[in-house]
């Protein structure tokens, strides 16, 4: 009998304070896991309107590619357009290298917390 494979991307979220939600990504952010990221963020932001700021932690990513980063960029831009602030507060070596390689340093909302 085949065992279930572990998920390639795990996303955990919870309230940091009041209107701030912390979202932590663990594992691989790539073309095959972007749907999970989109679905999770839609679920989080569709809850009560007082949640107007998301803080992302990418420091536990073990793989990150252009598809994942450009999906993340699109999510950040869409949320900004509806008044939800997104900050990428922690990255780590894997995400840092991928962000630099994709030339997204000045396009993603990289803000230390």
C-alpha positions, 0 to 999 in steps of 0.5 A: 500500500502506498503512503501519502506523500507529504505536502510540498507546501504547508501554509499556516496562518493566525492573528499576529495582532488585531487586524494583522494576519501572519501567513507562514509558508513551509516547503516549495513555492512553485507552479504546482503549489501556487493554487494552494497559496491563492486559495489560502489567501482568498480564505483568509482575506474573505473573513471579516473586514477588520483583517486589512494587513497580511504579513508573510514569512517565506523563511522556511521555503526549501524551493522557490521559482519564478512561477511562485514568485510572480503568482505572489506578486500578482496576489500582492498587487490584487490585495493592494488594489482592494485596500489590504496591505501585504508585507513580506517580512521574512525571506531566508536564503532560498527566497532571497536568491529566487527574488533576486534572480527574478529581479523582483527586489523592487516589486515585491513588498519586502518590509522587515517587521 
